[in-house]
Amino acid sequence: MKSIRGIISLILVSGAIYAQAALPPSAVNLKDLNTMVQFITEHPHVAQTLKQIDLRSLTIFFDHDCEAYFERRSPSLLTRDMPGPQPGIRFKRSNCPLVEGHSE
């Protein structure tokens, strides 16, 4: 009987090591904001003409009606059904050139 309890306890404890709690919304927002700010610092034209960062739509507004769109990455096949934080965001596209004087 003691050995069965010991085995069950070991299974429960080892399973808890792999379980990850989802990040709270504030942590997700900060992670997304950091990604967007890094993008801005890597693109001087966007930084110079920055108007607004919208975390809800994952969009950076800059210059004259220009928008840089971000999207949430899809989880990998290995982590799709596992609990844990959602994947980060990445740059998707922009409706304007990111470099002044260049058409992309």
N, C-alpha and C positions, 0 to 999 in steps of 0.2 A: 504493500500500500504506500509506503514512504517513497519507494522508487517511482511509482506512477505520479505522485504529487511532484516529485523532483523533476521528472521529465516534462510534465505540464508546465511547471514554473519556468523551466529553462526555455521552452518553446514560446511562452508568453513574453518573457524578457527579451529574447532574441528578436522576436517579431516587432517589439516596440522600438528597437534600435533603428529599423528600416522605415518605420512610419514617420512621415514628416507632416507637420501641420501646415495648412495653407497660410501664406503671409496675410496679415491684416491689410485692409485697403490703404491705410496710410503708408505702409512699407512698400506696397506695389506702386503707389503714386510716386514716392520718392525715387524708387528704382527707375521708373519710366522717365521721370523728370531729369534724372542724372544722364540717361541715355540721350535725351533730346538736347540738353545743355552741351553735352560732349559734341553732338552733331553741329550745333551752332558754333562752338569754338573751332571746329575743323573747317568751317566754311565762312570766311571773313565777310563775304557779301551778305550772307544771311544775318550775321551778327550786326553789321552796319545798318541794315534796313529792318531789323526785327521789330515787329509790332505786337505779337501776342503768341503765347504758348497755351494751347488748349489740351489739357490732359484727358478730358472726356472724349474728344474726337481724335486724340493722338495726332494733332496737327500743329505745325508751326506756321504762323502767318508772318510774311515779310514783304518788303518792297511794295510795289503797286499791285495789289490783289494776287500776290503769289502765295502758294501754300506748299509745304513739304509734308507729305503724308507718311505716317508710320503704321505698322501693323504688328499684332502680336504673333510671335512665332508659334507654329504648331508643335505640340509635344511629340517627342520621338516615339517610335513604335514600342520601345522598351518601357517608357514611362507614361504612356497614354492612360492606362487604367490604374495607375498608382496615385495615392494621395500625395499632396505636396504643393509647393508654390507653382503658380502658373508661369509659363515661359516669358522671357523678356520681350521687348519690342525691338523692331529694326526698321530702318528707313525703307520705304516702299517706292515712292516716286514723288516728283515735284511737278507742278504745272508751269514752272518757270526755270530758267537756267540758275544753277547754284553759284556760278561764277559770273561776276559782272562783265558784260560785253561778249559773252559766249552763248551760243545757242546749242542746247543739248537735245 
